[in-house]
Amino acid sequence: MDLTDAPASMLPQIEAALRQLRGGLNLLRIGDMRRTGRVSVVPGGGAKEVQMLPWSSQWARWGRIGPAPVAIAGEEVEVRQTTDYFQNATAALRAGVPYVAVVEASATVSAHVALSVAGAGVAAPLGVVFDALTGAVVSQYGPVNACGATAAGGRWRCWLTFGGQAGDVLAQAYALLPAHGLIRLKMRRPILAMQAGALPPAYVPADSVSVWDEYGVQVDGAGQTGATLATRNWPPGLTLRAGHWISYGDGMHMLLEAATPDADGKAQLWIEPPIRRSPADGAPVVVRNVTGLFKLKVSPKIRQEGMVVKGQTLTFEEDLNAYS
């Protein structure tokens, strides 16, 4: 755990706060800290994927080539001249995985917006030009698998799909407008995500709607012990990847091996640490925003350079009293 630089005068307050954690006087809830961002949702299918573009709705934090926008209102940016907004994905793409890129656009007259992806994560630069008035596909280039647009709340949700390869990518939302500046175009909510099910995707904030728990995953059977947890209510055919975190009660468990639910939605999960206290049949299994109760194991180590506190090292252990 690292701190931003702090003056040495704050050291007593930092130490006082850390002492309160010693011996489990105050328990700390620690969770899976992977990025959430926004997620894409397949209507009717329920599958969701994590957004790979940071600050997707904060246009001031995107790179920009071209004039300043006419207005930025919440998630929506309005432009009237050719402007290219670009942003790197948060992680490298993976070979053989299908991806989807999306941007919402609207205009009162015919105006074009290009959605494109380039970089080592694609075989060649690719993109599609859409008409923000009608949603029609004007042109496309590169290895695009499929593309289209769907009306959504007075806008067009423009999307394209492509196959990834190992490497980083740059996503672009490009307003293509005449130089006279009389035509205005609005863009919002760009997304880059692994493709999940049929298209087109809709949107929800990841911090208000969970990724998996609408399936109501449960413990399948009472009296379970050991390193394998039987579960049910998974969507058949969904692949659960090794390294994902789950929990029941106050404990966190990592999947040590990928698993695929059977036709009845049941899956045997090899977990670490193993089952400490046998859960009840039907107990809910949490698979998103997983947290557990932890306490400070040893005294913290504070790094100080001159008059500046540069950071501290905290070592936590799980509070096993949560299982007693």
KARALIN-V988282 format. One record per residue. PHI is phi in degrees with one decimal (* if undefined). OMEGA is omega in whole degrees, -180 to 180 (NA if undefined). NEAR is the number of other ideal C-beta (glycine too) atoms within 8 Angstrom. Layout:
PHI_OMEGA_NEAR ; PHI_OMEGA_NEAR
This chain:
*_-179_6 ; -111.7_175_5 ; -101.2_165_10 ; -69.2_-178_4 ; -53.9_180_6 ; -134.9_178_9 ; -67.1_-179_7 ; -60.3_179_10 ; -62.1_180_4 ; -85.5_-175_9 ; -56.7_179_10 ; -59.0_179_6 ; -67.0_179_7 ; -64.1_-180_13 ; -63.6_-180_9 ; -62.5_180_8 ; -65.9_-178_8 ; -69.8_-180_13 ; -61.7_-179_7 ; -67.4_179_8 ; -85.4_-174_12 ; -65.8_178_9 ; 67.2_178_5 ; 74.0_179_10 ; -61.4_172_6 ; -124.8_179_6 ; -88.7_-179_8 ; -114.2_178_10 ; -89.9_-178_8 ; -110.1_-177_8 ; -125.2_175_8 ; -71.6_-169_8 ; -92.5_179_3 ; -65.6_-178_5 ; -61.1_176_6 ; -107.1_179_8 ; 60.5_176_12 ; -103.5_180_12 ; -128.3_175_15 ; -95.1_-176_15 ; -124.9_176_12 ; -90.0_-179_14 ; -57.5_177_5 ; 85.5_-178_4 ; -91.7_177_8 ; 83.0_-179_9 ; -76.2_-177_10 ; -139.5_179_13 ; -137.7_-176_10 ; -75.8_177_13 ; -63.6_-179_13 ; -108.8_177_10 ; -111.5_177_13 ; -70.0_175_8 ; 54.5_-174_8 ; -61.3_-178_12 ; -104.5_-179_9 ; -104.8_-171_7 ; -62.4_180_9 ; -66.5_-179_5 ; -101.3_172_6 ; -84.5_168_10 ; -70.0_-178_6 ; -142.3_170_9 ; -120.1_-178_6 ; 129.1_-177_9 ; -62.9_175_6 ; -63.7_-179_3 ; -67.5_175_10 ; -66.9_-178_6 ; -158.9_169_6 ; -125.1_-179_9 ; -125.6_-179_5 ; 63.7_-178_5 ; -87.8_-171_5 ; -110.8_176_9 ; -113.3_180_11 ; -117.3_-179_12 ; -127.8_178_14 ; -133.9_174_10 ; -137.7_-178_10 ; -55.5_-177_9 ; -143.9_-180_13 ; -112.5_173_11 ; -100.4_-176_14 ; -139.9_-178_11 ; -160.2_177_13 ; -78.4_175_7 ; -68.8_-178_14 ; -73.2_-178_8 ; -147.3_178_5 ; -68.1_175_9 ; -73.7_-180_15 ; -113.6_-179_7 ; -65.6_175_7 ; 80.2_-179_6 ; -98.3_177_9 ; -79.3_-180_10 ; -124.6_177_14 ; -129.9_173_15 ; -120.0_-174_14 ; -142.3_167_15 ; -147.4_175_13 ; -95.2_-177_13 ; -143.9_177_14 ; -152.8_178_10 ; -158.5_179_12 ; -91.3_173_4 ; -134.8_-178_6 ; -57.5_180_8 ; -151.1_-173_14 ; -104.1_174_12 ; -131.8_179_16 ; -105.1_175_12 ; -114.0_-174_17 ; -143.0_179_11 ; -137.2_179_17 ; -146.5_178_9 ; 130.3_-178_9 ; -68.4_-179_8 ; -79.3_176_13 ; -130.1_-178_17 ; -63.2_179_5 ; -159.1_177_6 ; -54.0_-177_9 ; -142.8_179_14 ; -179.3_179_15 ; -138.2_175_13 ; -102.9_-179_11 ; -115.2_171_16 ; -92.0_-176_10 ; -71.1_177_14 ; -84.9_-174_10 ; -112.7_-175_6 ; 81.7_-177_11 ; -69.2_174_7 ; -80.8_-179_10 ; -86.4_178_7 ; -163.7_176_6 ; -150.0_179_11 ; -148.3_178_7 ; 77.2_-174_10 ; -78.4_176_9 ; -82.6_179_13 ; -77.3_-179_8 ; -160.1_179_7 ; -156.7_179_10 ; 173.5_179_9 ; -148.0_179_12 ; -131.6_179_9 ; -65.2_-179_7 ; -152.3_174_9 ; 60.6_179_3 ; 82.0_178_4 ; -127.3_172_11 ; -108.3_176_14 ; -90.7_-174_13 ; -94.9_-174_16 ; -139.2_172_15 ; -145.8_178_15 ; -122.7_-179_13 ; -158.2_177_14 ; -94.7_-178_10 ; -91.4_169_14 ; -138.1_-175_11 ; -61.3_178_9 ; 151.8_179_10 ; -82.3_178_10 ; -137.7_175_16 ; -118.7_177_11 ; -99.7_-178_14 ; -131.9_169_13 ; -117.7_-165_13 ; -120.2_175_13 ; -80.5_-178_15 ; -108.0_-172_9 ; -125.9_178_14 ; -64.0_-177_6 ; -69.7_-176_6 ; -69.3_174_5 ; 74.5_-178_8 ; -91.4_-179_5 ; -105.0_180_11 ; -113.1_-179_10 ; -134.6_179_15 ; -113.4_178_12 ; -131.3_177_14 ; -156.4_170_12 ; 48.4_172_11 ; -69.1_-178_16 ; -146.1_170_15 ; -135.2_-174_14 ; -151.5_169_14 ; -63.6_180_10 ; -71.1_-179_10 ; -130.5_177_11 ; 78.6_-177_7 ; -70.3_177_4 ; -111.0_9_11 ; -88.5_177_9 ; -85.5_169_14 ; -105.7_-176_10 ; -138.4_168_9 ; -147.1_174_10 ; -71.6_-178_6 ; -67.0_-178_12 ; -84.3_179_4 ; -119.8_178_5 ; -129.8_-175_9 ; -76.4_-176_7 ; -82.4_-175_10 ; -119.2_-162_9 ; -72.2_173_11 ; -67.3_177_6 ; -80.7_179_10 ; 63.5_180_7 ; -61.3_-176_12 ; -135.6_171_12 ; -69.0_-176_17 ; -106.0_176_8 ; 109.6_180_7 ; -87.9_175_8 ; 72.7_-178_5 ; -78.8_176_12 ; -139.0_176_6 ; 90.0_-173_6 ; -102.0_180_8 ; -121.6_-180_9 ; -113.2_177_13 ; -84.3_-178_12 ; -132.6_179_14 ; -143.1_178_12 ; 76.1_172_8 ; -81.3_172_13 ; -66.0_-180_9 ; -57.1_177_9 ; 88.8_178_6 ; -70.4_178_9 ; -92.9_176_7 ; -96.5_-172_12 ; -86.3_174_7 ; -59.4_-178_7 ; 98.7_178_5 ; -74.3_180_9 ; -99.8_172_10 ; -132.7_175_14 ; -155.1_166_13 ; -141.0_-172_10 ; 66.0_-178_9 ; -109.0_-178_9 ; -106.5_176_12 ; -104.1_179_12 ; -136.3_179_12 ; -100.8_175_9 ; -75.6_-180_16 ; -89.7_-177_8 ; -146.8_177_6 ; -62.9_-179_8 ; -139.5_177_11 ; -123.0_178_9 ; -57.9_179_13 ; -80.2_-176_8 ; -63.3_179_4 ; -93.1_180_7 ; 78.8_180_12 ; -103.1_-179_11 ; -147.1_173_13 ; -95.3_-176_9 ; -106.1_175_13 ; -85.4_-169_10 ; -122.1_174_14 ; -138.5_-2_8 ; -68.9_180_7 ; -69.7_-179_8 ; -62.0_180_11 ; -94.9_179_7 ; -132.0_-174_6 ; -62.7_179_8 ; -77.4_178_12 ; -74.5_174_7 ; -60.4_-180_9 ; 86.5_178_5 ; -61.8_-179_10 ; -67.3_176_9 ; -108.4_-179_12 ; -89.1_-178_10 ; -127.6_174_11 ; -138.7_-175_8 ; 51.7_-177_8 ; -69.6_179_12 ; -135.4_174_11 ; -145.7_180_13 ; -93.0_-177_11 ; -130.9_175_11 ; -133.3_-179_12 ; -68.4_-175_14 ; -87.2_-179_6 ; -133.2_179_5 ; -60.7_-180_6 ; -68.5_176_9 ; -106.6_-176_6 ; -107.5_178_10 ; -97.8_-179_9 ; -132.4_176_9 ; -120.8_-177_5 ; 63.8_-179_5 ; -99.2_-177_4 ; -122.9_173_10 ; -82.3_-175_15 ; -92.0_180_8 ; 164.7_-180_9 ; -150.8_178_13 ; -113.8_179_8 ; -116.6_178_9 ; -116.3_-177_7 ; -112.6_171_10 ; -132.0_-177_7 ; -67.9_180_11 ; -83.7_-177_11 ; -70.2_176_7 ; -63.6_178_6 ; -65.8_-178_11 ; -103.6_-175_9 ; -88.6_NA_4
